[in-house]
């Protein structure tokens, strides 16, 4: 029966489109069998891994046997050869160069700055105001990234620049780079202009500094690589932390008991901001809310890899041109791996809950292995401190029947209620 299903899928050139339209539903319709799911898109074949051990092998254990997939390769048309698109020795070398700029210990020193930026954002808010949540979160995350990575105050241009970055992010997965004169091309030019000006100012300084721009300039990279890397980091800044925070408030706003517990914990926690970077000292329910939000709505919905040469994974023979898809979205909602997988249950992450820690390969909000998101410490800092700061002052009320915080969905609006 399984072979008949696979053959049917491979004869259907639209099966990949059906999967990417509804990944969780598509895979669930194939039953509880953890076998890999084959998809077809014209003459191309995709293999979606469902077994955490197979996922771990591709991303971690045998990571060197797989290269970046076609989605990352498409990003080169926009950004060139950046850390996000490189493989093998080039990737390892580039990562070692930029690592110091996003080292967890360096990031921790910016906790007061993040809180100050979050406070400034809230100082503009008024009780009863209604706004598009991502606009505020994108601005905040971008300004924090400017402080941490560029040593530059991006506040004056934050709204315009965040909007341009969002347009570029939406265009990256497409088959071709942006055509001249299109909105995407104009957005990319707008981003490039700002970054070029920042880099030019920094070149005139005697001390490059220890931020991202500093380490890139000190390494004597060509201008195009410096610009590409900075652009890639700013794209991540307006994608990962804002999407995680939007998911958290979307979920809290529909669960009165969870929201009340969250606010009660914030009110009773007298924890220094910098100490909150230590997971053992963070308010546990706040941390659980973030982890659960990232489980249900992971920033990286899909990760693709291609085998360097023919190999076999999870019982499937893979040719050198195969596209292997690891979908955190699918894995995180697998009933074999998580109890009540589609429900918002922050308690599953609390000590004493009785829930077992997820096995390796089952929880991947920031990927795994050598290509794990290098900006995870900064993203975690922004999400943790912003959620705590805003939660202490406001409730964010959702509209009736709010849209899920997923790509290409309608905007998520909230109404402020002072606490």
Rosetta blueprint (number, residue, H / E / L):
1 X L
2 X H
3 X H
4 X H
5 X H
6 X H
7 X H
8 X H
9 X H
10 X H
11 X H
12 X L
13 X L
14 X L
15 X H
16 X H
17 X H
18 X H
19 X H
20 X H
21 X H
22 X L
23 X H
24 X H
25 X H
26 X H
27 X H
28 X H
29 X L
30 X L
31 X L
32 X L
33 X L
34 X L
35 X L
36 X L
37 X E
38 X E
39 X E
40 X E
41 X E
42 X L
43 X L
44 X E
45 X E
46 X E
47 X E
48 X E
49 X E
50 X L
51 X L
52 X H
53 X H
54 X H
55 X H
56 X H
57 X H
58 X H
59 X H
60 X H
61 X H
62 X L
63 X H
64 X H
65 X H
66 X E
67 X E
68 X E
69 X L
70 X H
71 X H
72 X H
73 X H
74 X H
75 X H
76 X H
77 X H
78 X H
79 X H
80 X L
81 X L
82 X L
83 X L
84 X L
85 X L
86 X L
87 X L
88 X H
89 X H
90 X H
91 X H
92 X H
93 X H
94 X H
95 X H
96 X H
97 X H
98 X H
99 X H
100 X H
101 X H
102 X H
103 X L
104 X H
105 X H
106 X H
107 X H
108 X H
109 X L
110 X L
111 X H
112 X H
113 X H
114 X H
115 X H
116 X H
117 X H
118 X H
119 X H
120 X H
121 X H
122 X H
123 X H
124 X L
125 X L
126 X L
127 X L
128 X L
129 X L
130 X E
131 X E
132 X E
133 X H
134 X H
135 X H
136 X H
137 X H
138 X H
139 X H
140 X H
141 X H
142 X H
143 X H
144 X H
145 X H
146 X H
147 X H
148 X H
149 X H
150 X H
151 X L
152 X L
153 X L
154 X L
155 X H
156 X H
157 X H
158 X H
159 X H
160 X H
161 X H
162 X H
163 X H
164 X H
165 X H
166 X H
167 X H
168 X H
169 X H
170 X H
171 X H
172 X H
173 X L
174 X L
175 X L
176 X L
177 X L
178 X L
179 X L
180 X L
181 X L
182 X L
183 X H
184 X H
185 X H
186 X H
187 X H
188 X H
189 X H
190 X H
191 X H
192 X H
193 X H
194 X H
195 X H
196 X H
197 X H
198 X H
199 X H
200 X H
201 X H
202 X H
203 X H
204 X L
205 X L
206 X L
207 X L
208 X L
209 X L
210 X L
211 X L
212 X H
213 X H
214 X H
215 X H
216 X H
217 X H
218 X H
219 X L
220 X L
221 X L
222 X L
223 X H
224 X H
225 X H
226 X H
227 X H
228 X H
229 X H
230 X H
231 X H
232 X H
233 X H
234 X H
235 X H
236 X H
237 X H
238 X L
239 X L
240 X H
241 X H
242 X H
243 X H
244 X H
245 X H
246 X H
247 X H
248 X H
249 X H
250 X H
251 X H
252 X H
253 X L
254 X L
255 X L
256 X H
257 X H
258 X H
259 X H
260 X H
261 X H
262 X H
263 X H
264 X H
265 X H
266 X H
267 X H
268 X H
269 X L
270 X L
271 X L
272 X L
273 X L
274 X H
275 X H
276 X H
277 X H
278 X L
279 X L
280 X L
281 X L
282 X L
283 X L
284 X H
285 X H
286 X H
287 X H
288 X H
289 X H
290 X H
291 X H
292 X H
293 X H
294 X H
295 X H
296 X H
297 X L
298 X L
299 X L
300 X L
301 X L
302 X L
303 X E
304 X E
305 X E
306 X E
307 X E
308 X L
309 X L
310 X L
311 X E
312 X E
313 X E
314 X L
315 X L
316 X E
317 X E
318 X E
319 X L
320 X L
321 X L
322 X L
323 X E
324 X E
325 X E
326 X E
327 X L
328 X H
329 X H
330 X H
331 X H
332 X H
333 X L
334 X L
335 X L
336 X L
337 X L
338 X L
339 X L
340 X L
341 X L
342 X L
343 X L
344 X L
345 X L
346 X H
347 X H
348 X H
349 X H
350 X L
351 X L
352 X L
353 X L
354 X L
355 X L
356 X L
357 X L
358 X L
359 X L
360 X L
361 X L
362 X L
363 X L
364 X L
365 X L
366 X L
367 X L
368 X L
369 X H
370 X H
371 X H
372 X L
373 X L
374 X L
375 X L
376 X H
377 X H
378 X H
379 X H
380 X H
381 X H
382 X H
383 X H
384 X H
385 X H
386 X H
387 X H
388 X H
389 X H
390 X H
391 X H
392 X H
393 X H
394 X E
395 X E
396 X E
397 X E
398 X E
399 X L
400 X L
401 X L
402 X L
403 X L
404 X L
405 X L
406 X L
407 X L
408 X L
409 X L
410 X L
411 X L
412 X L
413 X E
414 X E
415 X E
416 X E
417 X E
418 X E
419 X L
